[in-house]
Amino acid sequence: MAISRVKTWVAAEVLTAADLNAEFDNPID
């Protein structure tokens, strides 16, 4: 099972709905 991050967050970065949707929609093999 390979889990890859869609986005690597940086300090003080704002979390947006688009970022959350990308994470949830990312297929986990």
C-alpha positions as CSV (number, residue, x, y, z in Angstrom):
1,M,0.0,0.0,0.0
2,A,1.6,3.2,-1.1
3,I,0.3,6.4,0.4
4,S,1.5,9.6,-1.2
5,R,0.9,13.2,-0.1
6,V,-0.8,15.4,-2.5
7,K,0.7,18.5,-0.9
8,T,3.5,19.2,1.6
9,W,2.4,21.9,3.9
10,V,4.7,24.7,5.0
11,A,4.5,26.7,8.3
12,A,1.6,29.2,8.5
13,E,0.1,28.0,5.2
14,V,-3.6,28.5,5.0
15,L,-5.8,25.4,4.6
16,T,-8.3,25.8,1.8
17,A,-11.3,23.7,0.7
18,A,-9.6,22.9,-2.6
19,D,-6.6,21.5,-0.7
20,L,-8.9,19.3,1.4
21,N,-10.8,18.1,-1.6
22,A,-7.6,17.2,-3.3
23,E,-6.5,15.2,-0.3
24,F,-9.8,13.3,0.0
25,D,-10.1,12.7,-3.7
26,N,-6.5,11.3,-3.9
27,P,-6.7,7.6,-4.6
28,I,-4.9,5.4,-2.1
29,D,-3.5,2.3,-3.7
